[in-house]
């Protein structure tokens, strides 16, 4: 799969996760895909949530990995 196709699939997958984050007052923003790592920024309530690491690991990473096996990790960046 080409990088552009992977990025489109990442964005589509994040769109399916977004409503669950929105229910708790948060959101996720796609930043970059590089070297099989997805860089995102958690925003809103998710930004300062004590469970943000769980959201990244058990929510975003697991869901993205199911859809795109090439993904090796998800990193929350603080911009």
Buried (B, 14 or more C-beta within 10 A) or exposed (E): EEEEEBBEBBEEBBEEBBEEBBEEEBBBEBBEBEEEEBBBBBBBBBBEBEEBEEBBEEBBBEBBBEEBEEBEBBBBEEE
